[in-house]
Amino acid sequence: MVTLVRLVLAVLIPALAFAEESNVQQSPRATVSLVSENAAVSPGQTVRIGLRQRLAPHWHTYWKNPGDAGSPPNIAFNLPEGVTVGEIDWPGPDRFIIGPVASYGYENEIVFPMSLSVPRDAQPGSRLLIEANADWVVCEKECIPEEGKFRLSLPVEAIARPASAVIRALFDTADERRPQALPWKASVSVGKSTLQLLVNGEGISPQSVHSALYFPESWGIVDHVAEQSLKVEKGALSLTLQKGQGFTPGTSRGLLSITDGGGQKRWFALELTPAAAAATTASETAPGLPLWQMAFFAFLGGLILNLMPCVFPVLAIKAAALAGMSGSDRREVRLSAVFYTLGVLTAFMTLALALLAVRAGGNAVGWGFQFQSPLFVAAMCWLMLAIGLNLSGVFEVGSSLAGAGQGLAQRKGHSGSFFTGLLAVLVATPCTAPFMGAAIGSALVAPALHSLLVFAMMGVGLALPFLLLGLFPAVAQRLPRPGMWMVRLRQAMAFPMYATAAWLLWVLAQQAGEAGLRMALAGTILVGLLGWLLGLGQQGVQKPWWPRSVALACCAGLIGLMVSLHSTEPAAASSRQQAATAEAYSAERLAGLRAEGKPVFINMTAAWCITCLVNERTTLSTAAVQQSMQDHDIVYMKGDWTSRDPAITAFLQSFGRDGLPFYVFYPPNKEPVVLPPVLTQAIVTGSFKQ
């Protein structure tokens, strides 16, 4: 009844030039102004002002999360000295579905309230001039951006005066839509493709809850247009939501809108954390794969990782280690293989624990994330160079601390095998082999023990060929006898190390630009000089003071470069070279293209992923694939994950993946099709034809 009276007043009372309302910006779609809850303000008072929007029938404007399309209102103030304005106190929104697109916002008339503080030294009799520039978007079947400049002049009086009944009614309506604290206990359980919101408490019944909707504050947490299935019983309600492209495990905020049997709607603020889902079972939290399947796929992925192009440096290290075992007794061969396997497993478990620790802190990371750090990339480049110099005979492994990096991987004995396994994993992680993507993605959101088991199985797969070679003496006995060939092989194995160092320099240039490349090149000179000085010392230089002094200076220089690289800002993704036919990935752009019914092919790549680069050179950039994209009017989007990008991380995790390469094709108005990590022209063009 009260709402009806307010609407009648709003219709009957003419729009007079009250002091509580600014100039009006008018279009055929919207009439917008700046209003105040008080016609006059007093010194030291906190008063509410608001952006008032009166919309034409069937047009709507937007909430802070607009949904699949649109944009929320933005307002920038030019205020007198001492005056402050707070953020918008967003009223609860409604959902609008137009075809395959859903939006969150408001129809008819709405005020976006904000708190304004009046200075205590404001003089009665003066006026407070509030100037603002605002822009907003209004939509029906099409969306139109609008903007306006507003001037609101409020008199300052000893005693504040309220605004007219019409203006007060608008603020009262906004108050009725203000989100309240949820009086009940809420939790969320995470399934393969759904989220189930559970609310328990007294007063919940089929009579008190006629309908309910969940509005996430962040884009893409849920599928905005999908039906939200409601189930209500006495004392409990559950709302089943479809996961969106932007879903990531972690704390999420939103609103729960509940309409009772009488048609009254209320909005409740929710904050859902991972702890709220602790009561769910392992099968509910692991996205899509049972534990045995995750472990099996991880094992296959680790096994196939030995054949991936980005693992060539590891194969070189293994080849040198196998040559070193030639002529050894069976026990030594077996122990060397076992210690190598222990090194691989230790590295995998260390990475798993690091990922779980970051996940517990609320950050989204992915497989190979260490290669997103310019410091790590530079350090690996220098380490590969040092190993190459050692293999070339510039210096031999001694007890010097400066040679510890490559010495750990190249020293004789079981400790050398152990550290060779560690290094193998560090170099191998930039690529994700087939089967590994789904397993890693599932493991990173599964319970911690399941994640550790999956990573351990990956390590077993990677180490298995070398382990089998050591455990079966018949194979080990067929290794050739020691001789000069070992020296030649060792020297030849230096060149994959140099090639890897050069590749890492190129990766660093993509990440940190010319400044980072200059520092890394300076580091390579220092590493080369340091290796030469070590060789001089091992050759019996009679005056060791100057090699030692210069060596210490080299070490100090390397430390300084590492500190500088640690603080280097990653180069913007837009500055990296993109394919001529590809546009940069954007979640909003993808949503818009899908709403238009456009087919889209997405390539998620990174400079440190060699498999990604091989696929681009041999498949995606070929004339056949490019022509097929043109023939089918396919929009080609490319996401660059060379440096950490939360939007790309969220996109990968929406498919249960945490590594590269990753390719997905969106046919018009159909479910997306995930392509395998190793592409051929037939695979890509065949998916387009389907």
URJO-V394633 format. One record per pair of residues at least 6 apart in sequence whose ideal C-beta (glycine too) atoms are under 8 Angstrom apart, sorted by the first residue. I is the first residue (numbers start at 1). J is the second residue. If there is no record, write none. Layout:
{{I	J} {I	J}}
//
This chain:
{{3	173} {3	176} {6	169} {6	172} {6	173} {9	165} {9	166} {9	169} {10	109} {10	166} {10	169} {10	170} {13	164} {13	165} {13	166} {16	164} {18	39} {18	163} {18	164} {18	167} {19	39} {19	40} {19	153} {19	154} {19	155} {20	35} {20	36} {20	37} {20	38} {20	39} {20	152} {20	154} {20	163} {20	164} {20	167} {21	33} {21	34} {21	35} {21	36} {21	52} {21	152} {21	167} {22	33} {22	34} {22	35} {22	130} {22	150} {22	151} {22	152} {23	33} {23	150} {23	151} {24	31} {24	32} {24	33} {25	31} {25	32} {25	33} {25	146} {25	147} {25	148} {25	149} {25	150} {26	32} {27	144} {27	146} {28	56} {29	55} {29	56} {29	59} {29	138} {29	140} {29	144} {29	146} {30	53} {30	54} {30	55} {30	56} {30	59} {30	61} {30	136} {30	138} {30	146} {31	53} {31	54} {32	51} {32	52} {32	53} {32	54} {32	134} {32	136} {32	146} {32	148} {33	51} {33	52} {33	150} {34	49} {34	50} {34	51} {34	52} {34	130} {34	132} {34	134} {34	150} {34	152} {35	49} {35	50} {35	52} {35	111} {35	152} {35	163} {35	167} {35	170} {36	47} {36	48} {36	49} {36	50} {36	116} {36	152} {36	154} {36	163} {36	167} {37	47} {37	48} {37	49} {37	50} {37	162} {37	163} {37	167} {37	168} {37	171} {38	45} {38	47} {38	154} {38	160} {38	161} {38	162} {38	163} {39	154} {39	155} {39	161} {39	162} {39	163} {39	164} {40	154} {40	155} {40	156} {40	157} {40	160} {40	161} {41	47} {41	118} {41	122} {41	128} {41	154} {41	155} {41	156} {41	157} {41	160} {42	118} {42	124} {42	156} {42	157} {42	158} {42	159} {42	160} {43	118} {43	119} {43	120} {43	121} {43	122} {43	123} {43	124} {43	156} {44	118} {44	119} {44	120} {44	122} {45	117} {45	118} {45	160} {46	115} {46	116} {46	117} {46	118} {47	115} {47	116} {47	118} {47	154} {47	160} {48	113} {48	114} {48	115} {48	116} {48	171} {49	85} {49	113} {49	114} {49	116} {49	130} {49	152} {50	111} {50	112} {50	113} {50	114} {50	170} {50	171} {50	174} {51	73} {51	75} {51	88} {51	111} {51	112} {51	114} {51	134} {51	136} {52	109} {52	110} {52	111} {52	170} {53	61} {53	73} {53	106} {53	109} {53	110} {53	111} {53	112} {53	136} {54	108} {54	109} {55	61} {55	106} {55	107} {55	108} {55	109} {55	110} {55	138} {58	107} {58	140} {59	107} {59	138} {59	139} {59	140} {60	94} {60	96} {60	103} {60	105} {60	106} {60	107} {60	138} {60	139} {60	140} {61	70} {61	73} {61	105} {61	106} {61	110} {61	136} {61	137} {61	138} {61	139} {62	70} {62	71} {62	72} {62	73} {62	93} {62	103} {62	104} {62	105} {62	106} {62	136} {62	137} {62	139} {63	72} {63	90} {63	93} {63	104} {63	105} {63	106} {63	215} {64	72} {64	88} {64	90} {64	217} {65	72} {65	104} {65	215} {65	216} {65	217} {65	218} {65	219} {66	72} {66	103} {66	104} {66	105} {66	137} {66	219} {67	95} {67	101} {67	102} {67	103} {67	104} {67	105} {67	219} {67	224} {68	101} {68	102} {68	103} {68	224} {68	225} {68	591} {68	595} {69	101} {69	103} {69	139} {69	143} {69	591} {69	592} {69	595} {70	103} {70	105} {70	137} {70	139} {70	143} {71	136} {71	137} {71	145} {72	136} {73	88} {73	112} {73	134} {73	135} {73	136} {74	134} {74	135} {74	136} {75	88} {75	112} {75	114} {75	132} {75	133} {75	134} {76	132} {76	133} {76	134} {77	85} {77	130} {77	131} {77	132} {78	131} {78	132} {78	133} {79	85} {79	130} {79	131} {80	119} {80	128} {80	129} {80	130} {81	119} {82	119} {82	121} {82	122} {83	116} {83	117} {83	118} {83	119} {83	128} {83	130} {84	116} {84	117} {85	114} {85	115} {85	116} {85	117} {85	130} {86	114} {86	115} {86	116} {87	114} {88	112} {88	113} {88	114} {89	112} {89	113} {89	114} {89	115} {89	174} {89	178} {90	112} {90	179} {91	106} {91	110} {91	111} {91	112} {91	113} {91	174} {91	177} {91	178} {91	267} {92	177} {92	178} {92	179} {92	215} {92	255} {92	257} {92	265} {92	266} {92	267} {93	104} {93	105} {93	106} {93	215} {93	255} {94	104} {94	105} {94	106} {94	107} {94	257} {95	102} {95	103} {95	104} {95	213} {95	215} {95	224} {96	102} {96	103} {96	104} {96	105} {96	107} {97	225} {98	141} {99	595} {100	225} {100	594} {100	595} {100	669} {101	224} {101	225} {101	591} {101	595} {102	224} {102	225} {103	139} {103	224} {104	215} {104	224} {109	170} {109	173} {110	173} {110	174} {111	170} {111	171} {111	173} {111	174} {112	174} {113	171} {113	174} {116	130} {118	128} {118	156} {122	128} {122	156} {123	156} {124	156} {124	157} {124	158} {125	155} {125	156} {125	157} {126	155} {126	156} {127	153} {127	154} {127	155} {127	156} {128	153} {128	154} {128	155} {128	156} {129	151} {129	152} {129	153} {130	150} {130	151} {130	152} {130	153} {130	154} {131	149} {131	150} {131	151} {131	152} {132	149} {132	150} {132	152} {133	147} {133	148} {133	149} {133	150} {134	147} {134	148} {134	149} {134	150} {135	145} {135	146} {135	147} {135	148} {136	145} {136	146} {136	147} {137	143} {137	144} {137	145} {137	146} {138	144} {138	146} {162	168} {177	267} {178	267} {179	255} {179	267} {179	268} {179	269} {180	266} {180	267} {180	268} {180	269} {181	268} {181	269} {182	199} {182	256} {182	268} {182	269} {182	270} {183	201} {183	203} {183	268} {184	199} {184	200} {184	201} {184	202} {184	203} {184	204} {185	199} {185	200} {185	201} {186	197} {186	198} {186	199} {186	200} {186	256} {186	270} {186	272} {186	276} {187	197} {187	198} {187	272} {187	276} {187	277} {187	279} {188	195} {188	196} {188	197} {188	198} {188	272} {188	276} {188	277} {189	195} {189	196} {189	198} {189	277} {189	279} {189	280} {189	284} {189	285} {190	249} {190	277} {190	280} {190	284} {190	285} {190	287} {190	445} {191	284} {191	287} {192	287} {192	288} {193	242} {193	243} {193	287} {193	288} {194	240} {194	241} {194	242} {194	243} {195	222} {195	240} {195	241} {195	242} {195	243} {195	247} {196	238} {196	239} {196	240} {196	241} {197	214} {197	238} {197	239} {197	240} {197	241} {197	256} {197	270} {197	272} {198	236} {198	237} {198	238} {199	236} {199	237} {199	238} {199	239} {199	256} {200	235} {200	236} {201	235} {201	236} {202	235} {204	232} {204	234} {204	235} {204	236} {204	237} {205	232} {205	233} {205	234} {205	235} {206	232} {206	233} {206	234} {207	260} {207	261} {208	258} {208	260} {208	261} {209	230} {209	232} {209	237} {209	258} {209	259} {209	260} {210	259} {210	260} {210	261} {210	263} {211	230} {211	258} {211	259} {212	228} {212	230} {212	237} {212	239} {212	256} {212	257} {212	258} {212	259} {213	228} {213	239} {213	256} {213	257} {214	222} {214	228} {214	239} {214	241} {214	254} {214	255} {214	256} {214	257} {214	270} {215	254} {215	255} {215	256} {215	257} {215	267} {216	222} {216	244} {216	252} {216	253} {216	254} {217	252} {217	253} {217	254} {217	255} {218	246} {218	252} {218	253} {219	244} {219	246} {219	587} {219	588} {220	244} {220	245} {220	246} {220	247} {220	587} {220	650} {220	654} {221	243} {221	244} {221	246} {221	247} {221	252} {221	254} {222	228} {222	241} {222	242} {222	243} {222	244} {222	247} {223	241} {223	242} {223	243} {223	244} {224	244} {226	241} {226	242} {228	239} {228	240} {228	241} {229	239} {229	240} {230	237} {230	238} {230	239} {231	237} {231	238} {231	239} {231	240} {239	256} {243	654} {244	654} {245	587} {245	590} {245	591} {245	650} {245	651} {245	654} {246	587} {246	650} {246	651} {246	654} {247	650} {247	653} {247	654} {248	364} {248	649} {248	650} {248	653} {248	654} {249	274} {249	359} {249	445} {249	653} {250	273} {250	274} {250	362} {250	364} {251	271} {251	272} {251	273} {251	274} {251	362} {252	271} {252	272} {253	269} {253	270} {253	271} {253	272} {254	269} {254	270} {254	272} {255	267} {255	268} {255	269} {255	270} {256	267} {256	268} {256	270} {257	265} {257	266} {257	267} {257	268} {258	265} {258	266} {258	267} {258	268} {259	265} {260	266} {277	285} {282	291} {282	446} {282	447} {282	450} {283	290} {285	445} {285	446} {285	447} {286	294} {286	442} {286	445} {286	446} {286	447} {286	450} {287	441} {287	442} {287	445} {287	446} {287	656} {288	438} {288	442} {288	656} {289	297} {289	438} {289	439} {289	442} {289	656} {291	446} {291	450} {291	453} {294	438} {294	439} {294	442} {294	443} {294	446} {294	450} {294	454} {295	439} {295	453} {295	454} {295	457} {296	457} {297	435} {297	436} {297	438} {297	439} {298	435} {298	436} {298	439} {298	440} {298	443} {298	454} {298	455} {298	457} {298	458} {298	461} {299	457} {299	458} {299	460} {299	461} {300	434} {300	435} {300	461} {301	432} {301	433} {301	434} {301	435} {301	436} {301	437} {301	439} {301	458} {301	461} {302	433} {302	436} {302	457} {302	458} {302	459} {302	460} {302	461} {302	462} {302	463} {302	464} {303	461} {303	462} {303	464} {303	465} {304	433} {304	434} {304	435} {304	436} {304	461} {305	311} {305	428} {305	431} {305	433} {305	436} {305	458} {305	461} {305	462} {306	314} {306	315} {306	462} {306	465} {307	433} {308	428} {308	431} {308	433} {308	610} {308	611} {309	431} {309	610} {309	611} {309	614} {310	427} {310	428} {310	430} {310	431} {310	609} {310	610} {310	611} {311	424} {311	427} {311	428} {311	431} {312	496} {312	500} {313	384} {313	427} {313	496} {313	497} {313	499} {313	500} {314	423} {314	424} {314	427} {314	428} {315	496} {316	493} {316	496} {316	497} {317	387} {317	409} {317	420} {317	423} {317	424} {317	493} {318	420} {318	424} {318	466} {319	489} {319	493} {320	391} {320	410} {320	489} {320	490} {320	493} {321	336} {321	340} {321	416} {321	417} {321	420} {321	466} {322	466} {322	469} {322	479} {323	479} {323	486} {323	489} {323	490} {324	412} {324	486} {325	332} {325	333} {325	336} {325	470} {325	476} {325	479} {326	479} {326	480} {326	481} {326	482} {326	486} {327	479} {327	481} {327	482} {328	336} {330	473} {330	476} {333	470} {333	473} {333	476} {334	470} {334	471} {334	473} {335	414} {335	417} {335	470} {336	414} {336	417} {336	470} {337	417} {337	466} {337	467} {337	468} {337	469} {337	470} {337	471} {338	467} {338	470} {339	414} {339	415} {339	417} {339	418} {339	421} {340	417} {340	418} {340	420} {340	421} {340	463} {340	466} {340	467} {340	470} {341	421} {341	459} {341	460} {341	463} {341	466} {341	467} {342	418} {342	421} {343	417} {343	418} {343	419} {343	420} {343	421} {343	422} {343	424} {343	425} {344	421} {344	422} {344	424} {344	425} {344	459} {344	462} {344	463} {345	421} {345	456} {345	459} {345	460} {345	463} {346	418} {346	421} {346	422} {347	421} {347	422} {347	424} {347	425} {347	426} {347	459} {348	425} {348	455} {348	456} {348	458} {348	459} {348	462} {349	452} {349	455} {349	456} {349	459} {351	425} {351	429} {351	455} {352	443} {352	451} {352	452} {352	454} {352	455} {352	456} {353	452} {355	365} {355	369} {355	444} {355	451} {356	448} {356	451} {356	452} {358	365} {359	365} {359	444} {364	646} {364	649} {364	650} {364	653} {365	644} {365	649} {365	658} {366	641} {366	649} {366	652} {366	658} {366	659} {366	660} {367	429} {367	432} {367	436} {367	440} {367	658} {367	659} {367	660} {368	429} {368	430} {368	431} {368	432} {368	606} {368	608} {368	609} {368	659} {368	660} {369	644} {370	376} {370	426} {370	429} {371	377} {371	429} {371	430} {371	507} {371	606} {371	608} {372	511} {372	570} {372	606} {372	608} {372	641} {372	642} {372	643} {372	644} {374	508} {374	511} {374	512} {374	516} {374	565} {374	566} {374	568} {374	570} {375	562} {375	565} {375	566} {377	504} {377	507} {377	508} {377	511} {377	520} {377	608} {378	504} {378	508} {378	516} {378	519} {378	520} {378	523} {378	561} {378	562} {378	565} {379	562} {380	426} {380	427} {380	504} {381	500} {381	501} {381	504} {381	505} {381	508} {381	520} {381	523} {381	524} {382	405} {382	501} {382	520} {382	523} {382	524} {382	527} {382	558} {383	405} {383	406} {383	423} {384	427} {384	497} {384	498} {384	500} {384	501} {384	504} {385	497} {385	498} {385	501} {385	524} {385	527} {385	528} {386	403} {386	405} {386	406} {386	527} {386	530} {386	531} {387	406} {387	409} {387	410} {387	494} {387	497} {388	494} {388	495} {388	497} {388	498} {388	501} {389	395} {389	406} {389	494} {389	527} {389	528} {389	531} {390	396} {390	397} {390	403} {390	406} {390	407} {390	410} {390	531} {391	410} {391	490} {391	491} {391	493} {391	494} {391	497} {392	491} {392	494} {393	490} {393	491} {394	531} {394	532} {394	534} {394	535} {395	403} {395	531} {395	532} {395	534} {395	535} {395	538} {396	535} {396	538} {397	403} {397	406} {397	407} {397	410} {397	411} {397	412} {398	407} {398	534} {398	537} {398	538} {400	534} {400	537} {402	530} {402	534} {402	551} {402	554} {402	555} {403	531} {403	534} {408	415} {408	416} {408	419} {408	422} {408	423} {409	416} {409	419} {409	420} {409	422} {409	423} {410	416} {410	420} {411	419} {421	463} {424	462} {425	459} {425	462} {427	500} {428	462} {430	606} {430	608} {430	609} {430	610} {430	660} {431	609} {431	610} {431	611} {431	612} {431	659} {431	660} {431	661} {432	440} {432	611} {432	659} {432	660} {432	661} {432	677} {433	677} {434	676} {434	677} {434	678} {436	458} {436	659} {437	657} {437	658} {437	659} {437	662} {437	677} {438	656} {438	657} {439	454} {439	458} {440	454} {440	458} {440	657} {440	658} {440	659} {441	652} {441	653} {441	655} {441	656} {441	657} {441	658} {441	659} {442	454} {442	656} {443	450} {443	451} {443	454} {443	455} {444	451} {444	653} {444	658} {445	653} {445	656} {446	454} {468	475} {469	475} {469	476} {470	476} {501	524} {503	610} {504	608} {505	517} {505	520} {505	521} {505	524} {506	607} {507	607} {507	608} {507	642} {508	516} {508	517} {508	520} {509	516} {509	517} {510	571} {510	576} {510	607} {510	642} {511	570} {511	571} {511	607} {511	642} {511	643} {512	565} {512	568} {512	569} {512	570} {512	571} {513	571} {513	575} {515	568} {516	565} {516	568} {516	571} {519	561} {519	564} {519	565} {519	568} {520	561} {520	565} {522	557} {522	561} {523	557} {523	558} {523	561} {526	554} {526	557} {526	558} {526	561} {527	554} {527	558} {529	550} {529	554} {530	551} {530	554} {530	555} {530	558} {533	547} {533	550} {533	551} {533	554} {534	551} {536	547} {537	544} {537	547} {537	548} {541	547} {570	642} {570	643} {570	644} {571	643} {573	584} {573	640} {573	642} {573	643} {573	645} {574	584} {576	607} {576	640} {576	642} {578	584} {578	638} {578	640} {579	616} {579	620} {579	621} {579	636} {579	638} {581	626} {581	629} {581	636} {582	603} {582	636} {582	637} {582	638} {583	589} {583	635} {583	636} {583	637} {583	638} {584	637} {584	638} {584	639} {584	640} {585	602} {585	604} {585	637} {585	638} {585	639} {585	640} {585	647} {585	648} {585	651} {586	637} {586	647} {587	647} {587	650} {587	651} {589	637} {590	600} {590	602} {590	637} {590	666} {593	600} {593	635} {593	666} {594	600} {594	666} {597	668} {597	669} {598	633} {598	635} {598	668} {599	632} {599	633} {599	634} {599	635} {599	665} {599	666} {599	667} {599	668} {599	688} {600	634} {600	635} {600	637} {600	665} {600	666} {601	629} {601	634} {601	635} {601	636} {601	637} {601	663} {601	664} {601	665} {601	666} {601	684} {601	688} {602	637} {602	638} {602	639} {602	651} {602	663} {602	664} {602	665} {602	666} {603	612} {603	616} {603	620} {603	636} {603	637} {603	638} {603	639} {603	661} {603	663} {604	638} {604	639} {604	641} {604	648} {604	651} {604	652} {604	660} {604	661} {604	662} {604	663} {605	612} {605	613} {605	616} {605	638} {605	639} {605	640} {605	641} {605	660} {605	661} {606	612} {606	640} {606	641} {606	642} {606	660} {607	613} {607	640} {607	642} {608	642} {609	660} {609	661} {611	660} {611	661} {611	677} {611	678} {612	660} {612	661} {615	661} {615	663} {615	677} {615	678} {615	679} {618	679} {619	625} {619	679} {619	680} {619	681} {619	683} {619	684} {620	679} {620	684} {622	681} {624	681} {624	685} {625	681} {625	684} {625	685} {628	634} {628	684} {628	685} {628	688} {628	689} {629	636} {629	688} {632	688} {632	689} {634	665} {634	688} {639	645} {639	647} {639	648} {639	651} {640	648} {641	648} {641	649} {641	660} {649	658} {652	658} {652	659} {652	662} {655	662} {655	664} {655	672} {655	674} {660	677} {661	677} {662	674} {662	677} {663	674} {663	675} {663	676} {663	677} {663	679} {663	684} {664	672} {664	673} {664	674} {664	675} {665	672} {665	673} {665	675} {665	687} {665	688} {666	672} {666	673} {667	673} {667	690} {673	687} {673	690} {675	683} {675	684} {675	687} {676	683}}
//
